[in-house]
Amino acid sequence: MLRTVLRLSLTGVLLSSLAAHAQARELDTAFGEVDVPDSPERIVTLYEGALDASVAAGVTPIGAIATRGGNEVAAYMGEHIDTSLLEMVGVARETNIEAILRLEPDLILAAPQLPEEQYRLLSRIAPTVVPNTTGFSKEGWKDESRLFGQALGKEAEINEALEAVEQRAAELNERLSEADVGGTAYIVRWMPAGPMIMSSELFSTGVLASTGLTVDDQGLVKEGSPHSDILSLENLSLIDGDWLFLATLNEEGQQALGAAKQSSAFTRLNVVQQGHVVPVNGQVWSSASGPLAAHTILDDIEKALLP
């Protein structure tokens, strides 16, 4: 069925995009040089960081994928655009090719490590930009944002957005230092099966570290993994630092966290007794990336540590 749809649809999509490709720019991506139109108008994002960067640069895509644990994009995006204008074309690990075809995009912004087979299929629909990012890195999201900005023809806008994040983080770092607030911090995603400590090399841990806190993962996260295995409640003492940021993705995770808070293993933690447990939205802290998500994280840090 999918092959039939592609044969019938690709010809029309390709012909309609010839004019856009006539004046194109060349970008260096994970799959080599890609020609992108000078002024793309119909953008589909298949990566939360791509959606964030696009909106931060002043562009509203026509299609996007749903956030992890949800059926729509992350709620924080609603503060910046009318999310009802976005057509959902899949989730993080499953793209609806037919939905993308219907949108007739002239540019697709995809996630790092996109499988080559899927890339070949998508690139037949429209120029597809995949960041050449390997592994996890605290600063990698900035390079991704810059590439997406270049693809959109919005280099100046995305650089301005990134500079605003760095300036705000530096200012918050100074304020926390002056208030003598800081120390060690852990980010934990609480799932229905239990807690997982997030890698110290992720987007959110990098933003948190930029404010002056020492973010650790206790060596519990395997190289190349975003988080540890599920921790037992008896091992919660491993993440008993000065601050604990607890992220949940959905209602089931929230219920599991609520149950854990009734246990003595949780209540006897020093960080709990000090009142330094900070509930945060997992859609942002453990799934999103980009300038707008960074500001949301900085908002959470400021409210929690400088009330």
Backbone torsions as a table, in degrees:
resi	resn	phi	psi	omega
1	MET	NA	-45.4	-178.1
2	LEU	-63.8	-40.4	179.3
3	ARG	-62.6	-39.0	179.0
4	THR	-64.7	-44.4	179.2
5	VAL	-60.5	-42.5	-179.5
6	LEU	-63.2	-44.3	-178.4
7	ARG	-62.4	-40.5	-177.5
8	LEU	-75.0	-30.5	-171.4
9	SER	-97.2	-33.9	-172.7
10	LEU	-62.4	-37.0	-179.0
11	THR	-59.7	-46.7	179.4
12	GLY	-64.6	-40.5	179.9
13	VAL	-63.8	-45.6	-177.3
14	LEU	-66.0	-41.7	179.5
15	LEU	-64.8	-39.2	-178.3
16	SER	-69.3	-18.7	-177.4
17	SER	-101.3	1.6	-177.4
18	LEU	-60.6	-42.1	-178.6
19	ALA	-63.2	-39.1	-179.7
20	ALA	-65.5	-37.0	-178.1
21	HIS	-78.5	-14.4	-177.9
22	ALA	-60.2	-35.1	176.7
23	GLN	-117.7	95.9	-173.3
24	ALA	-124.7	160.0	174.6
25	ARG	-114.0	154.9	-176.3
26	GLU	-106.7	129.1	179.6
27	LEU	-120.1	146.4	176.7
28	ASP	-90.1	115.9	-176.1
29	THR	-124.9	-179.1	179.8
30	ALA	-62.0	-24.2	-179.8
31	PHE	-111.3	31.9	176.7
32	GLY	91.4	-164.5	-178.3
33	GLU	-72.9	133.2	179.1
34	VAL	-128.6	130.1	176.5
35	ASP	-85.0	125.0	178.1
36	VAL	-118.7	148.7	-179.7
37	PRO	-66.0	150.4	-179.5
38	ASP	-61.8	-40.3	-176.3
39	SER	-131.0	73.0	-180.0
40	PRO	-63.1	140.8	-177.0
41	GLU	-119.9	-25.3	-177.5
42	ARG	-119.3	92.2	-173.2
43	ILE	-105.6	134.7	172.9
44	VAL	-116.5	130.2	178.5
45	THR	-110.1	131.4	-179.4
46	LEU	-114.5	30.0	-174.4
47	TYR	-159.6	133.1	-176.8
48	GLU	-61.2	-36.2	178.0
49	GLY	-66.1	-30.5	178.4
50	ALA	-71.8	-40.4	176.8
51	LEU	-62.8	-47.0	-179.5
52	ASP	-58.9	-49.1	-178.6
53	ALA	-63.6	-39.0	179.6
54	SER	-61.7	-49.3	-178.7
55	VAL	-65.7	-38.3	177.8
56	ALA	-62.2	-29.9	179.6
57	ALA	-87.0	0.1	177.3
58	GLY	94.2	17.1	-177.9
59	VAL	-117.8	131.1	175.2
60	THR	-104.6	112.2	178.3
61	PRO	-64.2	167.4	177.3
62	ILE	-97.9	-17.4	-179.9
63	GLY	-145.2	152.2	-178.9
64	ALA	-158.4	169.7	175.4
65	ILE	-98.0	157.0	178.3
66	ALA	-75.2	151.9	177.2
67	THR	-70.6	158.3	178.0
68	ARG	-60.3	134.2	178.5
69	GLY	79.2	8.5	-178.6
70	GLY	-141.3	176.4	179.4
71	ASN	-107.7	-5.8	-179.9
72	GLU	-130.6	-178.9	175.6
73	VAL	-70.8	164.5	-178.4
74	ALA	-56.2	142.5	-173.6
75	ALA	-58.8	-32.6	-176.5
76	TYR	-62.3	-24.4	179.1
77	MET	-64.3	-24.8	178.9
78	GLY	-65.2	-15.6	177.0
79	GLU	-78.6	-10.9	-173.4
80	HIS	-120.5	-29.0	179.1
81	ILE	-143.0	166.7	172.5
82	ASP	-81.8	101.0	-173.9
83	THR	-68.3	-14.7	177.2
84	SER	-68.8	-14.2	178.7
85	LEU	-79.4	-12.2	-178.4
86	LEU	-90.8	129.5	172.9
87	GLU	-91.4	129.7	179.5
88	MET	-76.3	127.2	-178.0
89	VAL	-118.7	25.5	177.4
90	GLY	137.5	-168.6	175.8
91	VAL	-124.6	-178.8	-172.2
92	ALA	-54.7	-39.0	-174.1
93	ARG	-110.6	8.5	-179.4
94	GLU	-148.7	108.7	-178.8
95	THR	-97.0	137.6	177.7
96	ASN	-92.1	95.7	-176.6
97	ILE	-61.3	-40.0	-179.3
98	GLU	-62.6	-38.3	178.6
99	ALA	-65.3	-37.8	177.6
100	ILE	-66.5	-42.9	178.3
101	LEU	-57.3	-42.6	-179.0
102	ARG	-62.0	-30.2	-178.2
103	LEU	-78.7	-16.3	-179.9
104	GLU	49.4	59.7	-178.4
105	PRO	-71.3	156.2	170.5
106	ASP	-107.3	1.2	175.7
107	LEU	-159.2	135.4	175.8
108	ILE	-121.3	128.3	177.4
109	LEU	-109.3	118.2	-172.4
110	ALA	-116.5	176.6	-176.0
111	ALA	-86.8	154.8	171.0
112	PRO	-59.3	156.2	-179.5
113	GLN	61.8	22.8	173.5
114	LEU	-61.5	129.5	179.5
115	PRO	-57.5	140.9	-176.8
116	GLU	-60.9	-38.1	179.7
117	GLU	-59.1	-42.1	179.2
118	GLN	-70.4	-36.8	178.3
119	TYR	-60.7	-45.6	-179.0
120	ARG	-58.9	-38.1	179.5
121	LEU	-69.3	-47.1	-178.4
122	LEU	-65.4	-38.8	-176.7
123	SER	-68.5	-14.8	173.2
124	ARG	-77.4	-20.3	179.4
125	ILE	-86.3	-45.8	-178.7
126	ALA	-162.9	159.7	174.5
127	PRO	-52.6	128.5	-175.1
128	THR	-118.0	121.6	-175.6
129	VAL	-103.9	119.2	179.9
130	VAL	-120.9	120.3	179.3
131	PRO	-61.1	143.2	178.7
132	ASN	-88.8	63.5	-177.6
133	THR	-108.2	130.7	178.7
134	THR	-119.3	135.9	178.5
135	GLY	68.0	-162.8	-179.9
136	PHE	-111.0	142.4	-178.8
137	SER	-151.6	138.0	179.3
138	LYS	-61.3	-31.1	-175.5
139	GLU	-104.1	-4.5	-175.7
140	GLY	-59.3	-32.5	-178.2
141	TRP	-62.9	-26.8	179.6
142	LYS	-70.2	-41.8	176.7
143	ASP	-64.4	-38.9	177.2
144	GLU	-62.2	-44.9	-179.9
145	SER	-61.6	-40.7	179.1
146	ARG	-63.5	-40.6	178.6
147	LEU	-63.7	-44.3	178.6
148	PHE	-63.7	-38.0	176.7
149	GLY	-61.7	-41.2	177.0
150	GLN	-63.4	-42.7	-179.9
151	ALA	-61.9	-33.4	-178.9
152	LEU	-85.6	-6.4	-174.6
153	GLY	72.6	28.8	-175.9
154	LYS	-126.2	44.8	-177.7
155	GLU	-58.9	-46.8	-177.2
156	ALA	-63.0	-41.6	-177.6
157	GLU	-66.0	-41.8	-178.2
158	ILE	-72.5	-35.4	176.9
159	ASN	-64.5	-39.0	177.4
160	GLU	-63.7	-39.8	179.4
161	ALA	-65.3	-40.2	179.8
162	LEU	-68.6	-40.1	178.0
163	GLU	-63.1	-35.8	178.9
164	ALA	-65.2	-38.9	177.5
165	VAL	-64.4	-47.4	-177.9
166	GLU	-63.3	-40.0	179.5
167	GLN	-66.0	-43.7	-179.4
168	ARG	-66.3	-39.9	178.6
169	ALA	-62.5	-41.0	179.2
170	ALA	-64.1	-41.3	179.1
171	GLU	-65.7	-40.5	179.1
172	LEU	-68.2	-37.3	176.0
173	ASN	-57.4	-45.5	-179.2
174	GLU	-65.4	-42.6	-179.7
175	ARG	-64.8	-40.8	178.4
176	LEU	-65.9	-37.7	178.4
177	SER	-65.0	-43.9	179.7
178	GLU	-63.8	-33.9	-179.8
179	ALA	-85.7	1.0	-178.6
180	ASP	55.7	43.9	177.7
181	VAL	-113.6	128.3	-179.2
182	GLY	172.1	-142.7	-179.5
183	GLY	101.7	-156.7	-178.1
184	THR	-88.7	149.8	-179.2
185	ALA	-142.5	145.9	175.5
186	TYR	-126.3	144.3	171.7
187	ILE	-111.1	125.2	-178.0
188	VAL	-124.2	129.3	172.6
189	ARG	-94.3	121.7	-178.3
190	TRP	-97.9	113.1	-179.3
191	MET	-102.2	165.7	177.7
192	PRO	-53.2	-31.4	-179.3
193	ALA	-84.1	-12.9	-180.0
194	GLY	138.9	-173.1	-174.7
195	PRO	-87.7	146.6	173.2
196	MET	-129.1	130.7	177.4
197	ILE	-81.4	135.9	-177.3
198	MET	-85.4	146.4	-179.6
199	SER	-59.2	146.8	177.2
200	SER	-77.2	1.1	-178.6
201	GLU	-108.3	20.2	-177.9
202	LEU	-96.0	170.3	176.7
203	PHE	-54.2	-54.5	-174.6
204	SER	-66.5	-39.2	179.1
205	THR	-67.7	-31.7	176.3
206	GLY	-67.3	-43.3	178.1
207	VAL	-63.4	-43.0	178.9
208	LEU	-61.4	-43.8	-180.0
209	ALA	-64.9	-28.4	-179.1
210	SER	-67.1	-15.1	178.1
211	THR	-92.0	2.3	173.9
212	GLY	106.9	-7.2	178.0
213	LEU	-79.3	152.4	176.5
214	THR	-93.4	109.0	-175.2
215	VAL	-96.9	128.9	-174.4
216	ASP	-129.7	158.6	171.9
217	ASP	-126.5	11.1	174.6
218	GLN	60.5	18.0	-179.0
219	GLY	67.7	16.1	-177.9
220	LEU	-86.7	-9.6	-176.9
221	VAL	-99.9	123.7	179.0
222	LYS	-68.0	148.5	179.1
223	GLU	-57.8	132.0	179.7
224	GLY	87.2	-0.7	179.7
225	SER	-107.8	145.4	179.5
226	PRO	-80.2	-14.9	-177.0
227	HIS	-157.2	169.6	179.9
228	SER	-81.5	176.3	167.9
229	ASP	-69.5	168.9	177.7
230	ILE	-61.5	130.2	176.9
231	LEU	-90.7	142.1	173.3
232	SER	-77.1	158.1	178.8
233	LEU	-61.5	-30.0	179.8
234	GLU	-66.8	-22.1	-179.1
235	ASN	-97.7	10.7	-179.5
236	LEU	-62.9	-22.9	-179.4
237	SER	-62.4	-18.7	178.7
238	LEU	-66.8	-21.4	-178.4
239	ILE	-115.4	30.2	-179.1
240	ASP	-91.7	77.1	179.4
241	GLY	-103.0	-151.4	179.9
242	ASP	-82.4	-30.4	-179.5
243	TRP	-140.2	142.3	178.1
244	LEU	-130.9	115.5	178.7
245	PHE	-98.7	115.5	-174.1
246	LEU	-105.5	117.7	-177.5
247	ALA	-110.2	135.8	172.5
248	THR	-125.3	146.4	-177.2
249	LEU	-95.0	-27.7	-176.0
250	ASN	-153.5	-176.3	-175.1
251	GLU	-64.9	-35.6	-179.7
252	GLU	-63.3	-42.0	177.4
253	GLY	-64.1	-39.1	178.7
254	GLN	-63.5	-40.0	178.5
255	GLN	-65.9	-39.9	179.1
256	ALA	-64.8	-39.7	178.0
257	LEU	-65.2	-41.1	179.0
258	GLY	-59.9	-40.0	178.4
259	ALA	-67.2	-40.2	-178.8
260	ALA	-64.3	-33.5	-178.4
261	LYS	-66.4	-15.0	178.3
262	GLN	-87.0	-7.5	-176.1
263	SER	-88.0	150.3	179.5
264	SER	-67.3	-29.1	178.9
265	ALA	-61.0	-32.3	179.1
266	PHE	-83.7	-49.1	-172.9
267	THR	-67.0	-22.9	-179.0
268	ARG	-85.6	-3.7	176.8
269	LEU	-63.7	139.3	178.2
270	ASN	-59.9	-39.0	-177.6
271	VAL	-65.4	-30.6	176.7
272	VAL	-72.8	-45.3	-178.4
273	GLN	-65.4	-27.5	178.0
274	GLN	-82.3	-7.4	-178.2
275	GLY	73.0	30.0	-177.3
276	HIS	-106.6	27.5	174.4
277	VAL	-95.5	125.5	-174.4
278	VAL	-117.8	107.3	175.7
279	PRO	-70.9	133.8	-179.9
280	VAL	-137.0	163.9	-178.3
281	ASN	-80.7	117.1	-178.8
282	GLY	-65.7	-24.1	177.3
283	GLN	-62.1	-26.4	178.6
284	VAL	-98.7	-50.7	-170.9
285	TRP	-75.8	-22.8	-177.9
286	SER	-126.7	7.6	-177.5
287	SER	-136.8	-39.2	-172.7
288	ALA	-83.4	171.3	169.4
289	SER	-160.9	160.7	179.7
290	GLY	123.1	168.1	-176.3
291	PRO	-59.5	-40.8	-178.2
292	LEU	-69.6	-40.1	176.1
293	ALA	-64.3	-37.1	178.7
294	ALA	-61.2	-42.7	178.3
295	HIS	-64.6	-36.7	178.2
296	THR	-63.9	-41.7	177.0
297	ILE	-64.4	-43.1	178.4
298	LEU	-63.3	-36.0	174.7
299	ASP	-58.9	-47.5	-178.4
300	ASP	-61.9	-42.6	-179.6
301	ILE	-63.4	-45.7	-178.9
302	GLU	-61.3	-45.1	-178.4
303	LYS	-65.3	-36.6	-175.7
304	ALA	-80.4	-40.4	-172.9
305	LEU	-96.7	-20.2	178.4
306	LEU	-129.2	62.9	-176.3
307	PRO	-66.9	NA	NA
